[in-house]
Amino acid sequence: MTGSLVLREKMYRAYLEFFEIAETKRRWNIFNDVPWEALDASTGSQQKTACIEVFCAEELYLPDYSAGGVALTRSMFGAAWFQACWSYEESKHGLAFREYLTRSGLRSNAEMAAFEERVLSKVWRLPFQTCRQMACYGALQEAATFLAYKAQKDKAMNEGDKVLEAIFFFLSRDEAAHAGFYRAAVELELDEDRGGTLADLAYVIANFKMPGDGLIPDYQERLLTTGAGISARTFLERALLPMLRTLGTSRAELKVAMAQLSAVSATAASAPALAK
């Protein structure tokens, strides 16, 4: 990852602010803060099990997420240290889901082992190849995950499931913080190179999909049937458009950036033919 000295210093400061808030206001303990004693196995259902499994499967690719992210950001302190902190926080998410499935009796240890083997038979790879593009992706992906987890928290609260309510409260709060850091990183990139960053953002939006899409079998159908997903309208109105407002841009400006990017790509593609 490259960047000016100004960008590198600002990224460090953004991480320091993120980390201070995480350490002083947002840390939670999976053993003490989740009311496991309130777990009621009789409230389990196939739909609930399948829903938690979808989330758990997506979190299980953490080794791939971490390896790809660290390799991409290792030369910029703020971005790389955020990646390390992000990995720690996300590790608790997967662990919480796994513990819920086994402690509730919805899945046995043997079933979880087989489940993990199936999931990890495939490898997640970076969907975009630059740190700036991945910051754009992270801002969108984390916002979408926050919305999905918050919806599950509200559902658990309505159903009186104190354990899932607590789990999704802590996880959704983490996801919101992660999305906030990525948005801050994109803002810094906009200050450094507005045109290039807008082109990257437009490209990421046009090619966006969640991490499990293409890895977890029947991913979209599972999201729909289990209630684990969010609608395209929710994503647009509560993730994408608020992010654009925060960044001080608009769909109109992104369309211009995308058109310019398409023109450059078309010119590059036709260059070999013109050379002949």
C-alpha positions in Angstrom: 0.0 0.0 0.0 1.3 3.4 -0.9 0.3 6.9 0.2 1.7 10.3 0.9 3.1 11.1 4.3 0.1 13.2 5.1 -2.3 10.3 4.3 -0.3 7.8 6.3 -0.3 10.1 9.3 -4.1 10.8 9.0 -4.7 7.0 8.7 -2.7 6.4 11.9 -4.7 9.1 13.7 -8.0 7.6 12.4 -6.9 4.2 13.8 -5.8 5.6 17.1 -9.3 7.2 17.6 -11.0 3.9 16.5 -8.8 1.9 18.9 -9.3 4.2 21.9 -13.0 4.0 21.6 -12.9 0.2 21.2 -10.7 -0.2 24.3 -12.6 2.2 26.5 -16.2 1.9 25.4 -16.8 -1.1 23.2 -14.9 -4.1 24.5 -17.1 -7.1 25.5 -16.4 -10.5 27.0 -18.0 -13.6 25.3 -17.9 -15.5 28.6 -19.2 -12.8 31.0 -21.3 -10.5 28.9 -23.5 -13.0 27.1 -26.2 -14.4 29.5 -25.6 -18.1 28.6 -27.5 -19.1 31.7 -30.6 -17.8 30.0 -30.2 -20.2 27.1 -33.4 -22.1 26.4 -33.0 -25.0 24.0 -36.7 -25.4 23.6 -36.9 -22.1 21.6 -34.7 -23.5 18.9 -36.0 -24.1 15.4 -34.7 -25.3 12.0 -35.0 -21.7 10.7 -33.1 -20.2 13.6 -30.4 -22.9 13.3 -30.0 -22.3 9.5 -29.9 -18.5 10.1 -27.1 -18.7 12.7 -25.2 -21.2 10.5 -25.2 -18.7 7.6 -23.7 -16.1 9.8 -21.3 -18.6 11.3 -20.1 -19.8 7.9 -19.4 -16.3 6.7 -17.4 -15.6 9.9 -15.4 -18.9 9.4 -13.5 -17.4 6.5 -11.7 -15.1 9.0 -8.2 -16.7 8.3 -8.7 -15.8 4.6 -10.0 -12.3 5.4 -7.1 -11.6 7.7 -4.4 -13.0 5.5 -5.6 -11.0 2.5 -6.1 -7.8 4.5 -2.8 -7.9 6.2 -0.9 -8.6 3.0 -2.6 -5.6 1.3 -2.2 -3.1 4.2 1.1 -4.1 5.9 3.1 -1.1 4.7 0.8 1.5 6.2 0.7 1.4 10.0 -2.8 2.7 10.6 -4.5 0.4 8.0 -2.5 -2.7 9.0 -3.1 -2.3 12.7 -6.8 -1.7 12.1 -6.7 -5.0 10.2 -5.2 -6.8 13.2 -7.7 -5.3 15.6 -10.6 -6.1 13.1 -9.4 -9.7 13.0 -9.5 -10.0 16.8 -13.0 -8.5 17.0 -14.3 -10.7 14.2 -12.8 -13.8 15.8 -15.2 -13.3 18.7 -18.2 -13.1 16.3 -17.5 -16.5 14.8 -16.9 -17.9 18.3 -20.1 -16.5 19.6 -22.1 -18.1 16.8 -20.3 -21.4 17.3 -20.9 -21.4 21.0 -24.6 -20.6 20.5 -25.1 -23.5 18.2 -23.3 -26.0 20.4 -24.4 -24.8 23.9 -28.1 -24.7 22.7 -27.8 -28.3 21.4 -28.8 -27.2 18.0 -25.6 -28.7 16.7 -23.3 -31.3 18.2 -19.5 -31.0 18.2 -19.3 -33.6 15.5 -21.8 -31.7 13.3 -19.9 -28.5 13.8 -16.6 -30.1 12.8 -18.2 -31.5 9.6 -19.8 -28.1 9.0 -16.4 -26.3 9.4 -14.7 -28.8 7.1 -17.3 -28.2 4.4 -17.1 -24.4 4.7 -13.3 -24.3 4.8 -12.9 -26.6 1.8 -13.2 -23.3 -0.2 -10.9 -20.3 0.0 -12.1 -16.7 0.1 -10.0 -14.3 -2.0 -9.8 -10.5 -2.1 -12.6 -9.3 -4.3 -10.6 -6.1 -5.1 -6.9 -5.6 -5.5 -6.1 -2.3 -4.0 -6.3 -1.0 -0.4 -8.5 1.9 -1.5 -10.9 -0.3 -3.3 -11.0 -2.6 -0.3 -11.7 0.3 2.0 -14.7 1.2 -0.2 -15.8 -2.5 -0.1 -15.4 -2.6 3.7 -17.5 0.4 4.2 -20.4 -1.2 2.3 -19.9 -4.7 3.5 -19.7 -3.8 7.2 -22.7 -1.5 6.9 -24.7 -4.3 5.3 -23.7 -6.8 8.1 -24.6 -4.2 10.8 -28.1 -3.9 9.3 -28.5 -7.7 9.2 -27.3 -8.2 12.7 -29.4 -5.4 14.1 -32.5 -6.9 12.5 -31.6 -10.2 14.2 -31.1 -8.4 17.5 -34.6 -6.8 17.2 -36.1 -10.1 16.3 -34.5 -11.9 19.3 -35.7 -9.1 21.6 -39.3 -9.5 20.3 -39.0 -13.3 20.8 -37.6 -13.0 24.3 -34.3 -14.7 23.3 -31.9 -12.9 25.8 -28.8 -14.8 24.5 -29.2 -14.0 20.9 -30.3 -10.5 21.7 -27.0 -9.9 23.6 -24.9 -11.6 20.9 -26.4 -9.6 18.1 -26.2 -6.4 20.2 -22.4 -6.7 20.6 -21.8 -7.9 17.1 -23.8 -5.2 15.4 -22.1 -2.6 17.5 -18.7 -3.9 16.4 -19.8 -3.9 12.7 -21.0 -0.3 12.9 -17.6 0.7 14.3 -15.8 -1.2 11.5 -18.0 0.5 8.9 -17.2 3.9 10.5 -13.5 3.3 10.2 -13.7 2.3 6.6 -15.8 5.3 5.8 -13.2 7.5 7.5 -10.5 5.8 5.4 -12.4 6.5 2.2 -12.8 10.1 3.2 -9.0 10.4 3.6 -8.6 8.9 0.2 -11.0 11.4 -1.3 -9.0 14.2 0.2 -5.9 12.7 -1.4 -7.3 11.8 -4.8 -11.0 12.6 -5.3 -11.3 11.5 -8.9 -9.5 8.2 -8.4 -11.3 7.4 -5.2 -14.7 8.1 -6.8 -13.8 5.8 -9.7 -12.8 3.1 -7.3 -16.0 3.5 -5.2 -18.2 3.4 -8.4 -16.3 0.2 -9.5 -16.8 -1.4 -6.1 -20.5 -0.6 -6.0 -21.0 -2.0 -9.5 -19.3 -5.3 -8.5 -20.3 -5.6 -4.9 -21.3 -8.8 -3.3 -21.1 -10.2 0.3 -18.2 -12.5 1.2 -20.2 -15.7 1.3 -21.7 -15.2 -2.1 -20.1 -17.7 -4.4 -18.6 -19.7 -1.5 -21.5 -20.8 0.7 -23.8 -23.1 -1.3 -27.2 -21.6 -2.3 -26.1 -18.4 -0.5 -28.8 -16.1 -1.8 -31.6 -18.7 -1.2 -30.3 -19.3 2.3 -30.4 -15.6 3.1 -34.0 -15.4 1.8 -35.4 -18.6 3.5 -33.7 -18.1 6.9 -34.3 -14.4 7.2 -30.6 -13.7 7.6 -30.3 -11.2 4.7 -31.5 -7.7 4.1 -33.4 -6.5 1.0 -31.8 -4.6 -1.8 -33.9 -1.6 -0.9 -32.7 -1.7 2.7 -29.1 -1.9 1.5 -29.7 1.1 -0.8 -31.6 3.3 1.7 -29.7 2.5 4.9 -26.2 1.6 3.8 -25.3 3.0 0.4 -27.1 6.4 0.3 -26.1 7.3 3.9 -22.5 6.5 3.1 -22.6 8.7 0.0 -24.0 11.6 2.1 -21.3 11.1 4.7 -18.6 11.1 2.0 -20.0 14.3 0.5 -20.8 12.7 -2.9 -23.9 11.5 -4.8 -25.0 8.9 -7.3 -24.8 11.6 -10.0 -21.1 12.2 -9.3 -20.4 8.4 -9.1 -22.1 8.0 -12.5 -19.7 10.5 -14.0 -16.7 8.7 -12.4 -18.0 5.4 -13.7 -18.4 6.7 -17.2 -14.9 8.0 -17.1 -13.6 4.7 -15.9 -15.4 2.9 -18.6 -14.0 5.2 -21.2 -10.4 4.6 -20.0 -11.0 0.8 -19.9 -12.4 0.8 -23.4 -9.4 2.8 -24.7 -7.0 0.4 -23.0 -8.8 -2.6 -24.4 -8.6 -1.2 -27.9 -5.0 -0.2 -27.8 -3.5 -3.6 -28.9 -5.9 -3.7 -31.9 -4.9 -0.1 -32.9 -1.3 -1.0 -32.6 -1.8 -3.7 -35.2 
